[in-house]
Amino acid sequence: MTQNVLLITADQWRGDCLGVAGHPVVRTPAIDALAAEGTCFLRHYAQAAPCSPARASLYTGLYQMNHRVLRNGTPLDARHDNIAKALGRVGYKPALFGYTDQAVDPRTTAPDDPRLATYEEVLPGFTAEVKLPEDNAAWFAWMEARGHELPADPWDLFVPAGGRPELPSTQPPRFGQDETETAFLTEAFLDWLPDQPKDTPWCAHLSFLRPHPPFVVPEPFNALYDPAVGPGFRRAASPGAEAAQHPYLAYWLERTAGSSFCFIGEKDRPVADWPEEAFRNLRATYWGMISEVDRQIGRLVAGLKAAGAWDDTLIVLTSDHGEMMGDHWTLGKFGYFDQAYHIPLIVRDPRHPDGFGARVTAFTEAVDVLPTVLEATAARRQGPADGLSLQPFLRGETPAKWRREVHWEFDFREVESGGPQRALGLDLDDCSLAVIRDDRHKYVHFAGLPPLLFDLREDPDELHNVVEAAGYQAVRVAMAERLLAWRGRHLDRTLTGLSLTPGGPYDARA
């Protein structure tokens, strides 16, 4: 059965912040209900951060070392296939509601092409029904049409009525729960859905910005969670002790200012210097933002059912990357900690009720989404992909051979400013790291800085680097060898299965 495809991404969502994942505080009833009629992957990881590199892996099915989108603004090489192109080749007309954060390949454009001034272009293959990049112009126009008088700076809609607090608070913005960007995109999709032909499958990508910063959420979600309630933060006893773990972590802690995440009066104060109350207020707000998105997921499901599309639609719900949210004295998505890469994944394939309600604890990766969707739609990727199809899990099966580890990469170069290069004494191409993580250990290899090793059984909070400890030298070598083998197996294989012979090209992968 050919079926519709609905790919939903919610930006900057930690994998532990779901009711179905067992979070002790966060409530996500709509997503939990979706998981009950689908398959939930509890140990799912992004391949990179921030947004552009992470999404490049999601959309192309390639590890960062192959697609080479390193930062927001790194162009995506036009030679790479992607999920929208592949679905388009089998008759779908992929529609976008939101954004994809992919910079155009400058070798394919004229020198004066306006797309060369932004990293927020639309992934080739998608038609933007509603384009909502970071300027929020479409949402601001929608808000004005609803009767809001926009401030001179429209972003002041996010500032509480009482003005900017000195430090993070749980005060709501100047709009209601039915007026969020998430509600705006949900409404646009629900308006679009009834007009789709009944005899042709459709494909839509809803790319929600939240719970990405700015960390602010309207009533009642701003007060849904008590800041005083919740687990302790996973971090060292002080920012100084945290910074001693590694030079790159020290650099990040020093440079991360609160104004990057919320509308506050303290613009230059490092996040690491915030009091406990500030972190807890921000975390309660972040959890409220998750519940606000969950409400809109409920609207989407109700809309699919009302349109008669629920049992004909493959649904994938995931994120691009995670969020530190106070752990290790910091915010955002960076480096090597699990919190920045562990993300949700729920897949509902209506053809496979045997997988409904399953909770998969095998390691899965963002690159697995593309082959999963393509197998479900009989589409094929042009060229190799690094991921594995999750269809066996959706059928309620456990593959006999599956990965026992996950990997991710992070590139911290700043091409324009050169900040990390100067601060850490590194060349441009030294500013990268790669991670291999299994059930017991996690090894982090830097191109130009010392490595890290964590024993996750003894140190689940990743506070003690044992890379030089005498009892871990064999583990260090073994993890480094496995990381090198992973890279060797997955390096660009576009033409490596071909050989030109007297009888013509021979393709070993055909």
C-alpha positions in Angstrom: 0.0 0.0 0.0 1.4 3.4 -1.0 0.9 5.8 1.8 1.1 9.4 2.8 4.3 10.6 4.7 4.2 13.0 7.5 7.7 14.0 8.9 7.5 16.1 12.0 10.6 17.6 13.6 10.5 19.6 16.8 13.8 21.5 17.2 16.1 21.1 20.2 14.2 18.4 22.0 16.0 16.2 24.5 15.3 12.5 24.2 14.5 12.0 27.9 11.8 14.8 28.0 8.8 12.6 27.1 6.3 10.9 29.3 6.7 7.7 27.3 10.4 7.8 27.9 9.8 7.8 31.7 10.5 11.4 32.6 9.6 12.0 36.2 8.0 15.4 35.5 7.3 16.2 31.9 3.8 15.3 30.6 3.2 14.6 26.9 -0.1 12.9 26.6 -0.6 13.4 22.9 2.8 12.0 22.0 2.4 9.2 24.5 -0.8 8.3 22.7 1.0 8.4 19.3 3.7 6.1 20.7 1.0 3.6 21.9 -0.1 3.3 18.2 3.5 3.3 16.9 7.0 2.4 17.8 9.1 4.5 20.2 12.9 4.4 20.0 14.3 5.2 23.4 18.0 5.3 22.5 17.9 7.4 19.4 20.8 9.9 18.7 21.4 12.8 16.4 24.5 12.7 14.2 25.7 16.3 14.6 24.8 19.8 16.0 23.7 22.5 15.6 20.7 22.7 13.3 22.1 22.6 9.7 24.5 19.7 10.3 22.0 17.7 12.2 19.3 18.2 9.6 21.7 17.4 6.8 22.2 13.9 8.3 18.4 13.5 8.8 17.6 14.5 5.3 20.4 12.8 3.4 21.0 9.7 5.6 24.7 10.5 5.7 27.1 11.0 8.5 28.6 14.4 8.8 32.0 13.1 7.6 30.2 12.4 4.3 27.7 15.3 3.8 30.3 17.8 5.3 27.8 20.3 6.5 29.8 21.4 9.5 28.1 24.6 10.8 25.0 26.7 10.2 26.0 28.2 6.8 28.1 25.4 5.4 26.6 24.7 2.0 25.1 21.2 1.4 26.8 19.8 -1.6 24.3 19.6 -4.5 25.5 16.1 -5.5 23.9 14.6 -2.4 20.5 12.9 -2.7 17.9 13.6 0.0 14.6 12.4 1.3 12.5 15.0 -0.6 14.2 14.2 -4.0 13.9 10.5 -3.5 10.2 10.7 -2.7 9.7 13.1 -5.6 11.1 10.4 -8.0 8.2 8.0 -7.0 5.4 10.6 -7.5 5.2 12.5 -4.2 5.2 16.3 -4.1 6.9 17.0 -0.8 5.5 20.0 1.0 7.3 22.0 3.7 5.7 23.8 6.6 8.5 25.6 8.5 12.2 25.4 7.6 15.1 23.0 6.7 18.1 25.2 7.4 20.1 24.0 4.4 22.5 26.5 2.7 22.5 26.3 -1.1 25.6 25.0 -3.0 27.2 28.2 -4.3 28.6 26.3 -7.3 25.1 25.9 -8.6 24.0 29.6 -8.5 24.8 33.0 -10.0 27.2 35.1 -7.9 24.4 37.5 -7.0 21.9 34.9 -6.0 20.1 36.1 -2.8 20.2 32.6 -1.4 23.9 33.0 -0.9 23.2 35.4 2.0 21.4 32.8 4.2 21.8 29.3 5.6 18.1 29.0 5.9 17.2 27.9 2.3 14.7 25.1 1.6 16.1 21.6 1.0 16.0 20.8 -2.8 12.9 18.7 -3.5 10.6 20.5 -1.1 8.0 23.1 -2.0 7.6 25.5 0.8 3.8 25.9 1.5 4.8 28.0 4.5 8.4 29.1 5.0 9.2 30.1 8.5 12.9 30.8 8.9 14.3 32.5 12.0 13.1 36.0 11.0 9.6 34.7 11.8 8.1 37.1 9.2 5.2 34.7 8.2 4.2 34.3 11.9 4.5 38.0 12.6 2.2 38.7 9.6 -0.3 36.1 10.9 -0.3 37.6 14.3 -0.9 41.0 12.9 -3.8 39.6 10.8 -5.2 38.2 14.1 -5.4 41.7 15.5 -2.1 42.1 17.3 -0.5 45.5 17.1 3.1 44.6 16.4 5.8 46.4 18.5 8.5 48.4 16.7 10.6 45.3 17.2 8.2 42.4 16.5 10.3 40.1 18.7 9.1 42.1 21.7 6.0 39.9 21.5 8.1 37.4 23.4 9.0 39.8 26.2 6.7 39.6 29.2 4.2 42.4 29.8 6.3 43.6 32.7 9.5 43.9 30.6 12.7 41.9 30.5 13.5 40.2 33.8 17.1 40.4 34.9 17.4 36.6 34.9 15.2 33.8 33.5 11.7 33.7 34.9 8.5 31.8 34.0 6.6 34.9 32.9 4.5 34.4 29.8 4.9 36.3 26.5 2.3 38.7 25.0 0.4 36.1 23.1 -1.8 33.0 23.9 -1.5 29.3 23.5 -3.4 29.3 20.2 -1.0 31.9 18.7 2.4 30.2 19.0 4.5 29.4 15.9 3.7 25.8 16.5 -0.1 26.5 16.4 0.5 28.6 13.3 2.2 25.8 11.4 -0.3 23.2 12.6 -3.2 25.3 11.4 -1.5 25.8 8.0 -1.1 22.1 7.6 -4.7 21.4 8.7 -5.9 23.9 6.1 -3.8 22.3 3.4 -4.7 18.7 4.2 -8.4 18.6 2.9 -7.3 19.9 -0.5 -5.0 16.9 -1.2 -6.1 14.4 -3.8 -7.7 11.3 -2.4 -6.2 9.0 -5.1 -2.6 10.2 -4.7 -0.4 10.0 -1.6 0.9 13.2 -0.2 4.1 14.1 1.7 4.5 16.9 4.2 7.3 18.0 6.5 6.2 20.0 9.6 9.3 21.6 11.0 8.4 23.1 14.3 10.9 25.6 15.9 10.0 24.9 19.5 11.3 24.0 22.0 14.2 25.9 20.5 15.0 29.3 22.1 13.9 31.8 22.9 12.8 30.0 26.0 9.4 31.5 26.7 6.0 30.0 26.5 2.4 31.3 27.0 -0.1 30.5 29.6 -1.0 27.9 30.9 2.2 26.2 29.9 4.5 28.7 31.6 3.1 27.6 35.0 2.6 24.0 34.2 5.7 22.9 36.0 7.0 24.0 39.4 10.7 25.1 39.0 11.4 23.7 42.4 10.4 20.2 41.3 12.5 17.9 39.2 15.8 16.0 39.2 19.0 17.6 40.1 21.2 18.9 37.3 24.0 16.6 36.0 27.1 18.6 36.6 30.2 19.1 38.6 30.2 20.9 41.9 31.0 24.3 40.3 31.5 25.8 36.9 35.3 25.9 37.5 35.4 22.2 38.3 33.3 21.5 35.1 35.6 23.6 33.0 38.7 21.6 34.2 37.4 18.6 32.4 38.5 19.7 28.9 39.8 22.9 27.1 36.8 23.0 24.7 34.3 22.7 27.6 36.1 25.6 29.4 35.9 27.7 26.2 32.1 27.0 25.8 31.3 27.8 29.4 33.2 31.1 29.2 31.5 32.2 26.0 27.9 31.1 26.5 25.7 34.1 27.4 22.1 34.0 28.6 20.9 36.5 25.9 21.3 33.8 23.3 18.5 31.8 24.9 15.9 34.1 26.5 14.8 37.8 26.7 16.5 39.0 29.8 18.2 42.2 31.1 21.5 40.4 31.9 22.9 40.3 28.3 26.6 39.6 29.0 26.5 37.5 32.1 27.8 33.9 31.3 25.2 31.2 31.8 27.6 29.4 34.1 27.3 32.2 36.6 23.6 32.0 36.9 22.1 31.0 40.3 20.2 27.7 40.7 16.9 29.5 40.5 17.6 30.8 37.0 18.4 27.4 35.7 15.3 25.9 37.3 13.0 28.7 35.9 14.4 28.1 32.4 14.0 24.3 32.7 10.4 24.6 33.8 9.8 26.9 30.8 11.5 24.4 28.5 9.3 21.7 29.8 6.3 23.9 29.3 7.3 24.5 25.7 7.5 20.7 25.2 3.9 20.4 26.5 2.8 23.2 24.2 4.2 21.3 21.2 2.5 18.1 22.5 -0.8 19.9 22.4 -0.3 20.7 18.7 0.7 17.1 18.0 -2.7 16.2 19.4 -4.4 18.6 17.0 -2.4 17.0 14.1 -3.5 13.5 15.0 -7.2 14.7 15.3 -6.9 16.4 12.0 -5.5 13.3 10.3 -8.3 11.2 11.7 -11.0 13.7 10.7 -9.6 13.8 7.1 -9.6 10.0 6.9 -5.8 9.9 6.6 -4.9 8.3 9.9 -4.6 4.8 8.7 -2.9 5.8 5.4 -0.1 7.9 6.8 3.4 7.0 7.9 4.2 9.4 10.7 7.8 10.1 11.9 8.2 12.4 14.9 11.8 13.3 15.9 14.1 16.3 16.5 17.3 17.5 15.0 19.4 17.6 18.2 19.0 17.9 22.0 19.5 20.6 24.6 21.8 20.8 27.6 19.3 22.7 29.7 21.4 23.3 32.8 23.4 20.1 32.8 27.1 20.7 33.0 26.4 24.3 33.8 25.4 25.2 30.3 22.7 25.5 27.7 22.4 24.7 24.0 23.7 22.0 21.7 27.4 21.4 21.4 30.3 19.2 22.1 30.0 15.6 23.2 27.5 15.2 26.0 24.6 12.9 25.6 22.0 15.6 26.4 22.8 17.5 23.2 22.4 14.4 20.9 19.9 12.0 22.5 16.6 12.9 20.8 13.1 11.4 20.5 12.0 9.2 17.7 8.5 7.8 17.3 7.4 6.1 14.0 3.9 5.0 13.2 3.5 2.8 10.2 -0.2 1.8 10.0 0.7 -1.3 8.0 2.4 -2.8 10.9 0.2 -3.0 14.0 2.5 -5.7 15.4 4.9 -3.0 16.3 2.4 -0.7 18.0 3.3 0.2 21.6 6.9 -1.2 21.3 9.7 0.5 23.2 12.9 -0.2 21.3 16.1 0.1 23.4 18.5 -0.8 20.6 20.8 2.1 19.5 19.3 4.0 16.6 20.6 7.1 14.7 19.2 10.0 12.8 20.6 8.6 9.5 18.2 5.6 9.9 15.1 7.8 9.2 15.7 8.2 5.5 16.1 4.5 4.7 13.1 3.7 6.9 10.8 6.2 5.0 12.2 5.1 1.6 11.5 1.4 2.3 8.0 2.2 3.3 7.3 4.1 0.1 9.2 1.9 -2.4 11.5 4.9 -3.1 15.3 4.5 -3.5 18.2 6.7 -2.6 20.6 7.5 -5.4 24.0 6.5 -4.0 24.9 4.9 -0.6 23.4 5.9 2.7 24.9 5.4 6.1 21.7 4.6 8.0 19.8 1.3 8.4 16.1 0.9 7.9 14.1 0.6 11.1 11.3 -1.4 9.4 12.1 -4.6 11.2 11.4 -2.9 14.5 8.2 -1.4 13.1 7.0 -5.0 12.3 7.7 -6.0 15.9 10.9 -7.9 15.0 14.4 -7.7 16.4 17.1 -7.8 13.7 19.6 -10.6 14.2 22.4 -8.2 13.5 22.2 -4.6 14.7 24.6 -1.9 15.8 25.8 -2.0 19.4 27.0 1.6 19.5 26.2 5.1 18.3 28.3 7.8 16.8 28.1 11.5 16.4 30.4 14.4 15.3 30.7 18.0 16.2 32.6 20.7 14.4 33.3 23.8 16.4 35.1 26.0 13.9 33.9 29.5 13.3 34.7 30.3 9.7 33.9 34.1 9.9 35.0 35.0 13.5 37.7 32.5 14.1 36.9 32.6 17.8 37.6 29.0 18.8 40.7 28.8 16.6 42.2 31.8 18.4 41.1 30.8 21.9 42.3 27.2 21.6 45.3 27.7 19.3 43.9 25.5 16.5 43.8 25.6 12.8 40.5 25.6 11.0 40.5 21.9 10.3 41.6 21.0 13.8 38.2 22.1 15.3 36.3 18.9 15.3 35.5 15.8 17.4 33.9 12.4 16.9 32.2 10.2 19.5 31.6 6.5 19.8 29.3 5.4 22.6 28.2 2.0 23.7 26.4 0.6 26.8 29.5 0.9 29.0 32.0 3.5 27.5 32.1 6.7 25.6 35.2 7.8 23.8 35.6 11.3 22.3 38.4 12.0 19.8 39.4 15.5 18.9 41.3 16.4 15.8 43.4 19.0 17.6 42.8 18.6 21.4 43.2 15.8 23.9 40.7 12.9 23.9 38.2 11.9 26.6 36.9 8.6 27.9 34.0 8.0 30.2 32.9 4.8 32.0 29.2 5.3 31.9 28.4 2.5 34.3 30.5 4.1 37.0 30.0 7.7 35.9 26.7 8.1 34.1 26.9 11.9 34.5 30.1 12.1 32.5 32.1 14.0 35.1 35.3 12.0 35.3 37.6 11.6 32.3 39.5 8.3 32.6 41.4 8.5 29.4 44.8 8.6 31.2 43.8 6.2 34.0 45.9 3.1 34.2 43.0 0.6 34.3 41.5 2.1 31.1 44.3 2.0 28.6 43.1 -1.1 26.9 39.5 0.3 26.7 40.9 3.6 25.2 42.8 1.8 22.5 39.8 -0.5 21.7 37.4 2.4 21.5 39.7 4.4 19.3 40.2 1.4 17.0 36.4 1.0 16.7 35.9 4.6 15.9 38.6 4.4 13.2 36.9 1.3 11.8 33.6 3.0 11.7 35.0 5.9 9.7 36.7 3.5 7.4 33.5 1.6 6.7 31.4 4.7 6.1 33.7 7.1 4.2 32.1 8.3 1.0 31.3 5.2 -1.1 29.7 6.9 -4.1 31.8 5.2 -6.7 33.7 2.7 -4.6 31.6 -0.2 -5.7 32.3 0.4 -9.4 35.1 -1.0 -11.5 35.7 -0.2 -15.2 36.3 -3.5 -16.9 36.8 -4.6 -20.6 33.1 -5.6 -20.5 32.1 -2.1 -19.2 31.4 -0.8 -15.7 30.8 -3.5 -13.0 28.7 -2.5 -10.0 29.3 -4.7 -7.0 26.4 -3.0 -5.1 23.8 -3.6 -7.8 
